C-alpha cells in the first residue's frame, strides 16, 4: 500500500529525452499532483501555497524543472532546495539522465526538437550545453536515474517501487546486476566486481541460463569462493547500510557486475537482496542486462 498521509514534494530534473515525462506521468498515475516545467523562482512560493492547504489536497506533489529555465534561475537551485526543506514537506530531488548516444538516438527517432537546439546549434551541441547547465543540479540530487538501458515499462516500475512506495524516513535500496561489457551504471553508489568468480558461461550447457536458474545456482554454489564473496558482501553492506539510514539518506544504489550480466552478478544480486528483504529492508532487485 502507498502511504498517502506523508507530505512529499518531489523535484524532478534531468536531460531532455531521458524520460522525465515518463517519470512525471508515472507519479501522476500513482496519485501525485504533478506540474511540468515550473520556473525555479516560483518553487518556494508554490510550496508555501500548497502547505496552506494543510496537506489535504496537495499531500503528494511532483514538479518537473528543465533547461528551459534561465541560467540565473538554475544557479539558485541549491538555495531553493534548502528553503523547500523548511516548508514541512519531505523534499526529494530526482535527476533523470542518459548517455549522449542514447539521447541523440531518441531525438532522431521521435524527430522532436531539443529545447536548446537551433539553426546554429546542432543536437549534439545542445545536449552538451544542457549537460553542462544541469551538472550542478545532478550533484545535488537525492536519486540519479540513468535510463540508457531502461525502457518505458522498466522506468515506470522503478518509479513505482522505489519512489512512490518508499515510506517516509526510510532508505530505499536498489541492488542491480549488470555486465561490464555494456558499461557501468553511472547512478550506482557502490559497484562490486564479481568477475573473479568461476564463470558458468564457459559451460555450453549453462550458457543460455541465468543466475536465477537452478542449473547455474548449483554450478556456482559448488565453489566455496562464491559463498565466501557472497557472505563478505552481505557483511560489508550490513555494516554500512545502517550508516546511510542514520544520516537520513533516502536512496542507495548498489551495483554488482560480471562480464555479461547474465550469471554471476544475477546470482549475487538475488542472494544479497533476498538476505536484506528477509531482514525487513526496503530493497528492490533488478537485472539490467539479463535480457541482452
N, C-alpha and C positions, 0 to 999 in steps of 0.2 A: 504494500500500500504506500502511496505517496503522502507525506505529511504536509497538509495544507495549512497548518497553524503557524509555521515559521515564516517570518517576513524575510524574503530573499530578493536581492537585487543583483541580477547578472548583467555585467557589461561585456558585450561581445565585440571583439575587434579582429582584424586579420586581413589577409591578402584577398584582393578581388579575384574571384574564380576559384577560391579554395574551398568554398562550401558554407560560408557564413549564413546564406539564406536558408540552406538545408537545416542548419542548427537552429536558426530562429524559428522556422516553421515547426520543427520537432518540439521545441519548447512551448510554442503556442498550442500545439495539439495536446500537450501534457498539462495544460491549464495555466500557463504563464501569460500575463498581459504583455504583449510584445510591441516594441516600437522600432522601426528601421531608420537608421541614419539620423539620430537626434544630434544636434550640434553639441560639442563638448561643453561649451559655455553654459548650456541650459541644464546640464545634468544635475547639478546641486539643487537648483530651484525645483526641478521636476521631482527629485527625491523628497524634498520638503512638502511639496503639494500632495503627493500620494501618501505621505506619512500622516497628513492631517485627516485622512480617511479612516485612520485607526486600524489599518490592515485588513479591513473587511473586503473591499473590492479589489484592492491592489496589494494583496499579500505576497504575490509571487510575480516579479516583473523582470523582463529581459529587454535590454536596449542594445541595438547594434550601432556601432560607430565605425566609419571607414575613412579612407583617404580623401574623400570629398570635403572633409573639414579643412579649414585653413591651417597652414603650418603653425601659426602662432597659437591657435587653439589646441592643437595636438601637443604642443610643447608644455602645456599646462596640465596635461592629463594626470601625471603623478600627484600633483597637489589636489586635483579634483577628486581622485580616488581616496585620498586621505580625508577629505571633507565628507565624502559619502559614508565612510565608516562611522561617522559620528551621528548619522541620521536614525540609527536604531534598526537598520536593515543589516542582515548578514550579506555583505557585499563580496561578490566574486568577479574576477576578470578572466574570461576565456579568450585565448588567441588561437585563431584557425589559420593554418598555413599549408603550403605545399611547395615542392621544388619548382624551379623555373621551367624545366621541360614540360612538366605536367600542366602548369598554368598556361603555357603557350599552346599546348595541345587542346586544352579545354576551350580557350578563347577561339582557336581556329575552328574547332568542331561546331561550336554554337554560333560562330560569326558575330558574337557580341563585341562591342567596343569596350576596351579598357577605359575606366574613367579618367586616366591621366594621359592617354594616347591622343595624338593629333596628327595633322598632316606632316608636322615636323618632328614628331616623337613616335618612334616605332613601338610595337607591342613589347619587344624585349627591353627596350629602354624604359618604357613606362613601368614595367614590372620591377626593374632595378630601382627606379625612383621611388616607387611605393614601398619597396622593401626597406630602403634607407629611411624613408619617412616614418615607417611604423616600427622600426627597430627598438626605440625606447619603450614603446608600449609592450612589445613582446617580452622584454626583460622584466616587466612589471606584472606579468600575468600570474594567476593562480594555477591555471592549467593550459598547457600548449597542446593543441590537437593537430597532428600532421595528417593530411588527407591524401598524400601522394599515392598510397596503396589502399585507399578506402573507397568503396562505392557508396552510393546514397543510402542503401539499406543498412550497411555496416555503420555508417556515420550516425544515422538515426538511432540505431540500437545502442551505440556508445553514449550518445547524449541521454537517452532514457535511463540506462543502467548506471552511468557514473554521475551525471549531473542532477537529473530530476529526482532520482530516488535517494540521493545522498541525504542522510539525516543531519540536522544542524549540529555543529560541533564534532562531527566525526570525520575520520580520514578515509577517503576513497582510494583504494589501492588497485591499480591496474597492472597485472602481470601478463606480458605478452611474449610469445615466441617469434623469432624472425630468422631469416637466412642472411648471413653476411654477404653473400654473393649479390643480394638485392639492396644492400646498403643498410646502415644502422638507423634505428628510429631516432630522429632528431629531438623528439619530445620526451625521451627517457631520462629519468633522474639517475638510475643505476643501469649499467649494462654488464651482463655476465657472459663470458665466452665459454661454451662447453664443447668446443671443437677438439679438445684434448681427449674426449671420451671415445670408446670404440664406436665405429660408425656402421649402423645397420645397412646403409646404402650399398656397401660393398658385398653384401649377401644378396644375390639375384632374387632369392625367394622372398626377401623382405623389402625390396626397393619400392614397390608400389603401395606399401602400407605406411602408416604414420605412427607417431609416438603414442597415439591413443589405442592402437590395436594390440591385442594380447600377444601376437607373434613378436612384435617389436619390444613390448614390455618385457617379455620373457628373455629375449636376447640381451637387453640392457641390464636387467637385474641379475644376470648370470656373472656380471663383472663387479667385484666388490668396490672398485674405484667409482662406479656410478653412484652407489648408495653413499659412499664417503662424501662425494661432492654434493649430492642432494642434501644430506644431513648438515653439512657445513654451511651451505647457503641458507638453509632454514634457520640455523643457529645465528648466523650473521643478521638476517632480517628480523628475527625475533628480538634481537638486542636493539636494533636501530629504528624499526617502525614505531615503537612507543616514544622514541625521542621526537619524531616528527609529529606525533599526536600531542605531545606536551607543548609544542610551540604553535598549536592551533593551525597546523597545515591542513588544507582541505583535500589536496590531491597528491598522490605519489605514483609515479610510473616506473615499473621495473621491467627491463627487457632481458631476455635470455636468448642467446643466438648460437646457432650451429651453422654449418655450411649452407644448406639449402632451406632450413626452416621446416623440415618435414618430420624428423625423427627425434634426435636427442633433445633439442630445445623444446619440442612439443611435450615429450615425456616429462622433462624437468618442470615446465610450467604447470602441467596438470598436477604434479605431486606437490609442488610448493603451494599453489593456490588451494589445493584440497586441504593441506595442513592448516592454513590460516582461516579458511572458511569454517573448518571444524573447530576453530578457536574463536569463533564469533567476530571475525574481522570482516569489514566491508570490502570484498575482493571480487574483481572481475578478471577472468582469464580469457584471452583471445589469442589467435594464431594468425599472424599477419600474412605469412607466405605459404601456408599449408596447402592451399588450393592451386598454387602455381606449378 
